[in-house]
Amino acid sequence: MLLDLSPEALLTTTRTVRKRLDFERPVERETLEACLETALQAPNGSNMQLWRWVVVDDRARVAELAAIYAEAIRDYAAQVEGTGFYAAGGPPGMDRITESVMHLAENLHRAPALVVPCIAGRLEKCDVFMQASLWGSILPAAWSLMLALRLHGLGSAWTTVHLNREQEAAELLGIPYDDYTQAGLFPVAYTIGSEFRPAPRQPLSKVLHWNRWA
Ligand SMILES: Cc1cc2nc3c(=O)[nH]c(=O)nc-3n(C[C@H](O)[C@H](O)[C@H](O)COP(=O)(O)O)c2cc1C
């Protein structure tokens, strides 16, 4: 069943969900596939559809991928420790985000499914034009997936931290690392409740430039 959300509500309340993912409730493959079908309607360069989607719902493999994710989070936390990144003066609400990030990392193995969107090519080898063209050929679809999940009462969290260990994940999942770049890792689960609010963001006036930067 689809949630009764206006287009505006869908676009403004599709949040990163970490603590309100229902890890006890299974997600049907048909529902996931319906959401992925919607995602495939996204724009992509020359309609070449260079995307691939690896959905992991085998419990042992979810656990192995979650372990790679947890290691990557540990690496990242060690990297930023003492840099003052999370200290006062960092983005507002950072402590809460960090706690939520750690919660997801500790519970990722319980997610009913993990989705890894992939795009053809090794993006670090491309110039900016090709990078933009290739990222732009997977990220709109990935966001459409998030929106479609929300419509179906599901939630997800956009994550990229495992990409510091992308090769390990590629080996685990059989993704041909030399030919495909992973774009992220998205846990999928039904959400606990379906009410979500618009996020705090900087005012538009701070980030908008009409006609000229300054
Ligand atoms: C490119 C990108 C990478 C992100 N990587 C991670 C991640 O590795 N782990 C995580 O828990 N959240 C990650 N997030 C989620 C952000 O922290 C989250 O989007 C942000 O706090 C704003 O919350 P909102 O999406 O609900 O507005 C990522 C989001 C984006 C867009």
The ligand as a MOL file (V3000), in Angstrom:
LIG
                    3D

  0  0  0     0  0            999 V3000
M  V30 BEGIN CTAB
M  V30 COUNTS 31 33 0 0 0
M  V30 BEGIN ATOM
M  V30 1 C 26.5890 11.7550 -0.1170 0
M  V30 2 C 26.0750 11.3540 1.2500 0
M  V30 3 C 26.8410 10.4970 2.0260 0
M  V30 4 C 26.3890 10.0890 3.2820 0
M  V30 5 N 27.0910 9.1530 3.9930 0
M  V30 6 C 26.6000 8.6790 5.1470 0
M  V30 7 C 27.2260 7.5770 5.8020 0
M  V30 8 O 28.2310 7.0290 5.3510 0
M  V30 9 N 26.6700 7.1110 6.9370 0
M  V30 10 C 25.5320 7.6460 7.4680 0
M  V30 11 O 25.0590 7.1580 8.5020 0
M  V30 12 N 24.8960 8.6940 6.8590 0
M  V30 13 C 25.4000 9.1930 5.7130 0
M  V30 14 N 24.7270 10.2040 5.0440 0
M  V30 15 C 23.4800 10.7780 5.6000 0
M  V30 16 C 23.6470 12.2380 6.0360 0
M  V30 17 O 24.3200 12.2670 7.2580 0
M  V30 18 C 22.2510 12.8800 6.1350 0
M  V30 19 O 21.7240 12.9600 4.8410 0
M  V30 20 C 22.2850 14.2700 6.7450 0
M  V30 21 O 22.5560 14.1540 8.1000 0
M  V30 22 C 20.9900 15.0370 6.5550 0
M  V30 23 O 19.8900 14.3050 7.0190 0
M  V30 24 P 18.6030 14.1340 6.0870 0
M  V30 25 O 19.0430 13.2840 4.9320 0
M  V30 26 O 17.5610 13.4420 6.9210 0
M  V30 27 O 18.1800 15.4900 5.6670 0
M  V30 28 C 25.1590 10.5950 3.7810 0
M  V30 29 C 24.3890 11.4500 2.9740 0
M  V30 30 C 24.8230 11.8030 1.7180 0
M  V30 31 C 23.9400 12.6650 0.8520 0
M  V30 END ATOM
M  V30 BEGIN BOND
M  V30 1 1 1 2
M  V30 2 1 2 3
M  V30 3 2 2 30
M  V30 4 2 3 4
M  V30 5 1 4 5
M  V30 6 1 4 28
M  V30 7 2 5 6
M  V30 8 1 6 7
M  V30 9 1 6 13
M  V30 10 2 7 8
M  V30 11 1 7 9
M  V30 12 1 9 10
M  V30 13 2 10 11
M  V30 14 1 10 12
M  V30 15 2 12 13
M  V30 16 1 13 14
M  V30 17 1 14 15
M  V30 18 1 14 28
M  V30 19 1 15 16
M  V30 20 1 16 17
M  V30 21 1 16 18
M  V30 22 1 18 19
M  V30 23 1 18 20
M  V30 24 1 20 21
M  V30 25 1 20 22
M  V30 26 1 22 23
M  V30 27 1 23 24
M  V30 28 2 24 25
M  V30 29 1 24 26
M  V30 30 1 24 27
M  V30 31 2 28 29
M  V30 32 1 29 30
M  V30 33 1 30 31
M  V30 END BOND
M  V30 END CTAB
M  END
